[in-house]
């Protein structure tokens, strides 16, 4: 990997306009990151977002952190989402399994662990500061392509249409574009798990005053309890002032309509009634919580439309389990890599740029997804008395030290040439570096 890190492109002010028009559908992490990097790479870009106000809750790994730092955002992000220096892992009765030290920077970059809304707001404002047009309240209801004129486009709920050289669908796990791309309905299905989650103020809700919970207020903390078919995460950010918890548990209920809805604190407390008393002491102080059903998709055969001008990124292409802590980071990698491959392909070869992008990303994303699944299975199989490094959260170099921008520049020519040689047939998927 080291050879990839040295080849970082010139700053955006030195990048010439490519003439490539990009419309991004969705203003989540992947969509915003794609738009920012498209702007830096000389493309014309705008974002369409269906909601009028964004509310998001998470974690950005060092593989995303190095990109955000390159955009000059580290200081602002670190101020609101400084990562803990250790993860304390316990069995469900409170026996210590392992203290996993976290040294920042890791592989030369920082992770950001805090209220995702605060992280997202910084990226959102940065995009606006670059002059990127963001149209809120624009719900896309239709996708189309016109290869004869080298265009793709969308129609919104008001009947307004927008066309571009590339449409980037960053519209989440229930993506409308997915059916257009793969040609059939691939509705998300229950994973068999759900998460109760909450964010609240430590002092206002009694965390500081309670001896069972005030350990979370001693700086930024990260605690995990693991047991059969369930794990509990409690963390603090902003110097111990903000508290969050996540309870991942078995849930086979059918999902009809919204997969995220208000939960009941008493239901969460029932799940942890036999666990370390600190879990219930934290949970009972939350004023409310969200019941978030975890949905999964079978791996898609492709993330590109037939003509290669409609592209699925982030959760629209490859939803991640929260136990991977990589969903947002991989979406950011998607967006940054796409901006680079379009820049290198040029306006007359947009389809080669998108196909090369898919080949670069496909295997890496799959490997990161598998890592998240193995972490959940490991934690949910923990027994009282277990201990050791095997229960640590995995942070392998191939995942965390990755520089998506530099890597795209390093491998583009080889992969693009392979695709051209194959006559735009099945892309030559880059070999994984996961071990």
C-alpha positions as CSV (number, residue, x, y, z in Angstrom):
1,X,0.0,0.0,0.0
2,X,2.8,2.4,0.7
3,X,3.4,3.2,-3.0
4,X,-0.2,4.4,-3.3
5,X,0.1,7.0,-0.5
6,X,2.8,9.1,-2.3
7,X,0.7,10.0,-5.3
8,X,-1.7,12.6,-4.1
9,X,-3.1,15.0,-6.8
10,X,-2.6,18.7,-7.0
11,X,-4.9,21.0,-4.9
12,X,-8.3,21.8,-6.5
13,X,-7.1,25.3,-7.5
14,X,-4.7,23.7,-9.9
15,X,-7.2,21.3,-11.4
16,X,-8.6,22.3,-14.8
17,X,-12.3,22.2,-15.5
18,X,-13.3,18.9,-17.0
19,X,-16.7,19.9,-18.5
20,X,-18.2,16.9,-16.8
21,X,-21.6,17.5,-15.3
22,X,-22.6,15.5,-12.2
23,X,-25.9,15.4,-10.3
24,X,-25.7,13.8,-6.9
25,X,-29.0,12.4,-5.4
26,X,-28.8,12.4,-1.7
27,X,-26.9,14.7,0.7
28,X,-25.6,12.1,3.2
29,X,-21.9,11.5,3.8
30,X,-21.4,9.7,0.5
31,X,-23.3,12.3,-1.5
32,X,-21.6,15.3,0.1
33,X,-18.2,13.7,-0.1
34,X,-18.7,12.9,-3.8
35,X,-19.8,16.4,-4.5
36,X,-16.9,18.0,-2.7
37,X,-14.3,15.9,-4.5
38,X,-16.0,16.4,-7.8
39,X,-15.7,20.1,-7.3
40,X,-12.0,19.7,-6.4
41,X,-11.5,17.6,-9.5
42,X,-12.9,20.2,-11.9
43,X,-16.4,18.8,-12.5
44,X,-19.6,20.8,-12.3
45,X,-21.8,19.3,-9.6
46,X,-25.1,19.8,-7.8
47,X,-26.9,17.9,-5.1
48,X,-30.6,17.0,-4.9
49,X,-31.9,16.0,-1.4
50,X,-35.5,15.0,-0.7
51,X,-35.7,16.2,2.9
52,X,-35.7,19.9,3.8
53,X,-33.6,19.4,7.0
54,X,-30.9,16.8,7.5
55,X,-30.9,14.8,10.8
56,X,-28.3,12.0,11.0
57,X,-26.6,10.1,13.8
58,X,-21.8,7.7,14.2
59,X,-18.2,7.1,13.4
60,X,-15.7,8.0,10.6
61,X,-12.6,5.9,10.5
62,X,-9.1,7.1,9.7
63,X,-9.5,6.0,6.1
64,X,-12.2,8.7,5.8
65,X,-10.4,11.0,8.3
66,X,-7.4,11.4,6.0
67,X,-9.6,12.6,3.2
68,X,-11.4,15.1,5.5
69,X,-8.1,16.4,6.8
70,X,-7.0,17.0,3.2
71,X,-10.0,19.2,2.8
72,X,-8.8,21.2,5.8
73,X,-11.5,20.1,8.2
74,X,-9.6,18.2,10.9
75,X,-9.6,21.0,13.5
76,X,-13.3,21.6,13.3
77,X,-14.1,17.9,13.3
78,X,-11.8,17.1,16.2
79,X,-13.3,19.8,18.3
80,X,-16.8,18.2,18.3
81,X,-15.8,14.5,17.8
82,X,-12.5,13.7,19.5
83,X,-12.1,9.9,19.6
84,X,-11.5,8.0,22.9
85,X,-8.0,6.8,23.6
86,X,-9.3,3.3,24.6
87,X,-12.2,0.9,24.1
88,X,-13.1,-1.0,27.3
89,X,-14.7,-4.4,26.5
90,X,-16.6,-6.3,29.2
91,X,-18.6,-9.5,29.3
92,X,-22.3,-9.0,30.0
93,X,-21.9,-9.3,33.8
94,X,-19.2,-6.6,33.8
95,X,-16.0,-8.7,33.8
96,X,-13.2,-7.0,31.9
97,X,-12.3,-8.8,28.7
98,X,-9.8,-6.3,27.2
99,X,-8.8,-2.7,27.1
100,X,-8.0,-1.8,23.5
101,X,-5.7,1.2,23.3
102,X,-6.5,3.7,20.6
103,X,-3.5,5.9,19.6
104,X,-4.3,8.9,17.4
105,X,-3.3,9.6,14.8
106,X,-3.5,6.0,13.6
107,X,-1.7,5.2,10.3
108,X,-1.3,9.0,9.9
109,X,-4.9,9.9,10.3
110,X,-7.7,10.5,12.9
111,X,-11.0,8.9,13.4
112,X,-14.0,11.0,14.4
113,X,-16.5,9.5,16.9
114,X,-19.4,11.7,18.0
115,X,-22.8,12.8,17.1
116,X,-23.0,12.2,13.3
117,X,-25.2,15.3,12.9
118,X,-22.4,17.5,14.0
119,X,-19.9,15.8,11.7
120,X,-22.3,16.0,8.8
121,X,-23.0,19.7,9.4
122,X,-19.3,20.5,9.0
123,X,-19.1,18.7,5.7
124,X,-22.4,20.2,4.5
125,X,-21.2,23.7,5.3
126,X,-17.9,23.0,3.6
127,X,-19.7,21.9,0.5
128,X,-21.7,25.2,0.5
129,X,-18.6,27.2,1.0
130,X,-17.1,25.7,-2.2
131,X,-20.2,27.0,-4.1
132,X,-21.8,23.6,-4.6
133,X,-25.5,24.0,-5.3
134,X,-27.6,22.0,-2.8
135,X,-31.3,21.8,-3.5
136,X,-33.2,20.6,-0.4
137,X,-36.8,19.3,-0.7
138,X,-36.2,17.8,-4.2
139,X,-37.3,14.2,-4.2
140,X,-36.3,12.2,-7.2
141,X,-39.0,10.0,-8.6
142,X,-37.5,8.8,-11.9
143,X,-34.2,8.1,-13.5
144,X,-33.4,8.0,-17.2
145,X,-30.6,7.8,-19.7
146,X,-30.2,9.0,-23.3
147,X,-27.0,7.4,-24.6
148,X,-27.5,8.8,-28.0
149,X,-26.8,12.3,-26.5
150,X,-24.5,11.0,-23.8
151,X,-26.7,12.1,-20.9
152,X,-28.5,10.7,-17.9
153,X,-31.1,12.5,-15.8
154,X,-33.7,12.5,-13.1
155,X,-37.2,13.9,-12.6
156,X,-38.3,15.3,-9.2
157,X,-41.8,15.1,-7.5
158,X,-42.6,18.6,-9.0
159,X,-41.9,17.4,-12.5
160,X,-38.7,19.3,-12.8
161,X,-35.9,17.5,-14.7
162,X,-32.1,17.6,-14.4
163,X,-29.6,16.0,-16.8
164,X,-25.9,15.4,-16.5
165,X,-23.1,13.3,-17.8
166,X,-23.3,11.2,-14.6
167,X,-26.1,10.7,-12.0
168,X,-24.7,9.6,-8.6
169,X,-27.4,7.9,-6.6
170,X,-26.4,8.3,-2.9
171,X,-30.0,7.9,-1.7
172,X,-29.6,5.3,0.9
173,X,-30.6,1.7,1.7
174,X,-34.1,2.2,0.1
175,X,-32.6,3.7,-3.0
176,X,-35.1,4.3,-5.9
177,X,-32.2,4.1,-8.3
178,X,-31.3,0.5,-7.4
179,X,-34.2,-0.9,-9.4
180,X,-33.3,1.2,-12.4
181,X,-29.7,0.0,-12.2
182,X,-30.2,-3.7,-11.7
183,X,-33.6,-4.0,-13.6
184,X,-35.6,-5.6,-10.8
185,X,-36.9,-4.8,-7.3
186,X,-34.4,-5.7,-4.6
187,X,-36.2,-4.7,-1.4
188,X,-34.2,-4.6,1.8
189,X,-35.0,-7.5,4.2
190,X,-34.6,-7.8,8.0
191,X,-31.1,-8.8,9.1
192,X,-32.5,-10.5,12.2
193,X,-31.1,-7.6,14.3
194,X,-32.1,-4.2,15.5
195,X,-30.5,-1.4,17.4
196,X,-31.9,0.9,20.1
197,X,-29.9,4.1,20.1
198,X,-30.0,7.4,21.9
199,X,-28.0,10.7,22.3
200,X,-28.4,13.0,25.3
201,X,-26.7,15.5,27.5
202,X,-24.7,14.0,30.4
203,X,-25.3,16.7,33.1
204,X,-28.9,17.5,32.2
205,X,-30.0,13.8,32.5
206,X,-28.1,12.7,35.6
207,X,-25.1,10.9,34.2
208,X,-22.7,13.1,36.1
209,X,-24.5,12.7,39.5
210,X,-24.8,8.9,39.4
211,X,-21.7,7.0,40.7
212,X,-22.7,4.1,38.3
213,X,-22.5,6.3,35.2
214,X,-20.2,9.2,35.9
215,X,-17.2,7.3,34.5
216,X,-18.5,8.3,31.1
217,X,-17.9,12.0,31.9
218,X,-14.1,11.7,32.5
219,X,-13.2,12.8,29.0
220,X,-14.2,11.0,25.9
221,X,-15.0,7.3,26.7
222,X,-16.0,4.2,24.8
223,X,-17.3,1.1,26.6
224,X,-18.7,-2.1,25.2
225,X,-20.5,-5.0,26.9
226,X,-20.8,-8.3,24.8
227,X,-22.8,-11.4,25.3
228,X,-25.1,-13.9,23.7
229,X,-26.8,-12.4,20.6
230,X,-26.4,-8.9,21.9
231,X,-23.9,-6.1,22.6
232,X,-24.2,-2.7,24.3
233,X,-22.1,0.3,23.5
234,X,-22.0,3.4,25.7
235,X,-19.8,6.3,24.7
236,X,-19.2,10.0,25.5
237,X,-18.0,12.8,23.3
238,X,-17.3,16.5,23.6
239,X,-15.1,15.9,26.7
240,X,-17.7,13.7,28.4
241,X,-20.6,16.2,27.9
242,X,-22.6,14.2,25.3
243,X,-23.7,10.6,25.9
244,X,-24.9,7.9,23.5
245,X,-25.8,4.3,23.7
246,X,-26.4,1.6,21.1
247,X,-28.0,-1.8,22.0
248,X,-27.7,-4.3,19.2
249,X,-30.0,-7.3,19.7
250,X,-31.9,-10.0,18.0
251,X,-35.1,-8.8,16.3
252,X,-36.9,-10.9,13.7
253,X,-39.9,-8.6,13.3
254,X,-41.1,-7.8,9.8
255,X,-40.3,-4.3,8.6
256,X,-43.3,-2.7,7.0
257,X,-42.7,1.0,6.1
258,X,-40.2,2.9,8.2
259,X,-37.3,0.9,9.6
260,X,-36.5,3.6,12.1
261,X,-39.1,4.7,14.7
262,X,-39.4,5.9,18.3
263,X,-38.5,3.1,20.8
264,X,-39.5,2.5,24.4
265,X,-36.9,2.9,27.1
266,X,-38.6,0.1,29.1
267,X,-38.1,-2.3,26.3
268,X,-34.4,-1.5,26.2
269,X,-34.2,-1.9,30.0
270,X,-35.8,-5.3,29.7
271,X,-33.1,-6.5,27.4
272,X,-30.3,-5.6,29.9
273,X,-32.1,-6.6,33.1
274,X,-29.5,-9.3,33.8
275,X,-26.5,-7.4,32.5
276,X,-23.9,-5.3,34.3
277,X,-26.0,-2.7,36.3
278,X,-24.1,0.1,34.6
279,X,-25.9,-0.7,31.4
280,X,-29.4,-0.1,32.9
281,X,-28.1,2.9,34.8
282,X,-27.0,4.6,31.6
283,X,-30.1,3.6,29.5
284,X,-32.7,4.7,32.0
285,X,-31.4,8.2,31.9
286,X,-32.1,8.7,28.2
287,X,-35.1,10.9,27.6
288,X,-36.0,8.9,24.5
289,X,-34.5,6.4,22.0
290,X,-34.8,5.2,18.4
291,X,-35.7,1.6,17.4
292,X,-33.6,1.1,14.3
293,X,-34.2,-2.2,12.4
294,X,-31.1,-3.3,10.6
295,X,-31.9,-4.2,6.9
296,X,-29.7,-6.1,4.5
297,X,-29.5,-6.6,0.8
298,X,-28.0,-9.5,-1.2
299,X,-24.8,-8.2,-2.9
300,X,-25.8,-6.5,-6.1
301,X,-24.4,-7.8,-9.4
302,X,-23.4,-4.3,-10.4
303,X,-23.5,-0.7,-9.1
304,X,-23.8,0.8,-12.6
305,X,-26.7,1.2,-15.1
306,X,-26.3,-0.5,-18.4
307,X,-24.9,2.6,-20.1
308,X,-22.7,3.3,-17.1
309,X,-24.1,6.8,-16.4
310,X,-26.2,6.1,-13.3
311,X,-24.0,5.1,-10.4
312,X,-25.0,3.7,-7.0
313,X,-22.7,4.6,-4.1
314,X,-22.8,4.1,-0.3
315,X,-25.8,2.4,1.2
316,X,-27.6,2.5,-2.1
317,X,-25.0,0.1,-3.4
318,X,-23.7,-1.8,-0.3
319,X,-25.4,-1.3,3.1
320,X,-23.1,-1.9,6.1
321,X,-23.8,-3.4,9.5
322,X,-23.0,-0.9,12.3
323,X,-20.6,-3.4,13.8
324,X,-18.3,-2.6,10.9
325,X,-18.2,1.1,11.8
326,X,-17.4,1.6,8.1
327,X,-20.7,2.5,6.4
328,X,-20.0,6.3,6.2
329,X,-16.3,5.8,5.6
330,X,-16.8,3.5,2.7
331,X,-19.4,5.9,1.2
332,X,-16.9,8.7,1.4
333,X,-14.3,6.5,-0.3
334,X,-16.8,5.7,-3.0
335,X,-17.5,9.4,-3.7
336,X,-13.8,10.4,-3.7
337,X,-12.8,7.5,-5.9
338,X,-15.5,8.3,-8.5
339,X,-14.5,11.9,-8.7
340,X,-10.9,10.9,-9.5
341,X,-11.8,8.2,-12.1
342,X,-14.1,10.7,-13.9
343,X,-11.3,13.3,-13.9
344,X,-8.8,10.8,-15.4
345,X,-11.3,9.4,-17.9
346,X,-12.4,12.8,-19.2
347,X,-15.8,13.9,-20.6
348,X,-15.5,11.8,-23.7
349,X,-14.9,8.6,-21.7
350,X,-17.3,9.0,-18.7
351,X,-18.5,5.4,-19.0
352,X,-14.9,4.1,-18.8
353,X,-14.5,6.3,-15.7
354,X,-17.5,4.8,-13.9
355,X,-16.6,1.2,-14.9
356,X,-13.1,1.7,-13.6
357,X,-14.5,3.1,-10.4
358,X,-16.7,0.0,-9.9
359,X,-13.7,-2.3,-10.5
360,X,-11.6,-0.4,-8.0
361,X,-14.2,-0.4,-5.3
362,X,-16.1,-3.6,-5.5
363,X,-13.8,-6.1,-3.7
364,X,-12.6,-3.7,-1.1
365,X,-16.2,-2.9,0.0
366,X,-17.1,-6.6,0.2
367,X,-14.0,-7.3,2.4
368,X,-15.0,-4.4,4.7
369,X,-18.5,-5.8,5.0
370,X,-17.3,-9.2,5.9
371,X,-15.2,-7.8,8.7
372,X,-18.2,-6.1,10.2
373,X,-20.1,-9.4,10.2
374,X,-17.3,-11.3,11.9
375,X,-17.0,-8.6,14.6
376,X,-20.7,-9.0,15.5
377,X,-20.5,-12.8,15.6
378,X,-17.4,-12.7,17.8
379,X,-18.9,-10.3,20.3
380,X,-22.3,-12.1,20.4
381,X,-20.5,-15.4,21.1
382,X,-18.6,-14.0,24.2
383,X,-18.9,-15.9,27.4
384,X,-18.3,-14.9,31.0
385,X,-14.6,-15.3,31.7
386,X,-13.4,-14.7,28.2
387,X,-10.5,-12.3,27.7
388,X,-7.8,-11.3,25.3
389,X,-7.0,-9.4,22.1
390,X,-9.3,-11.6,20.0
391,X,-12.2,-9.5,21.2
392,X,-10.7,-6.2,20.1
393,X,-12.4,-4.1,17.5
394,X,-10.5,-4.9,14.2
395,X,-8.5,-2.0,12.8
396,X,-6.3,-3.6,10.1
397,X,-3.9,-1.6,8.1
398,X,-5.4,-2.6,4.8
399,X,-8.6,-0.9,5.9
400,X,-7.6,2.0,8.1
401,X,-4.4,3.1,6.3
402,X,-6.0,3.3,2.9
403,X,-6.0,6.6,0.9
404,X,-8.8,6.3,-1.5
405,X,-7.8,9.4,-3.5
406,X,-4.1,8.4,-3.9
407,X,-5.0,4.8,-4.6
408,X,-7.4,5.7,-7.4
409,X,-4.7,7.7,-9.1
410,X,-2.2,4.8,-8.7
411,X,-4.3,2.0,-10.2
412,X,-6.6,3.8,-12.7
413,X,-4.5,3.4,-15.8
414,X,-3.9,-0.4,-15.3
415,X,-7.6,-1.2,-14.6
416,X,-8.9,1.1,-17.3
417,X,-6.7,-0.5,-19.9
418,X,-7.9,-3.9,-18.8
419,X,-11.5,-2.8,-19.2
420,X,-10.8,-1.3,-22.7
421,X,-9.0,-4.5,-23.7
422,X,-12.1,-6.5,-22.7
423,X,-14.3,-4.2,-24.7
424,X,-16.4,-2.9,-21.8
425,X,-17.3,-6.4,-20.7
426,X,-17.4,-7.5,-17.1
427,X,-15.0,-5.2,-15.3
428,X,-11.6,-6.5,-14.0
429,X,-12.2,-6.3,-10.3
430,X,-9.1,-5.2,-8.4
431,X,-7.6,-7.9,-6.2
432,X,-8.2,-7.3,-2.5
433,X,-5.5,-6.3,-0.1
434,X,-7.4,-7.8,2.8
435,X,-5.6,-10.5,4.6
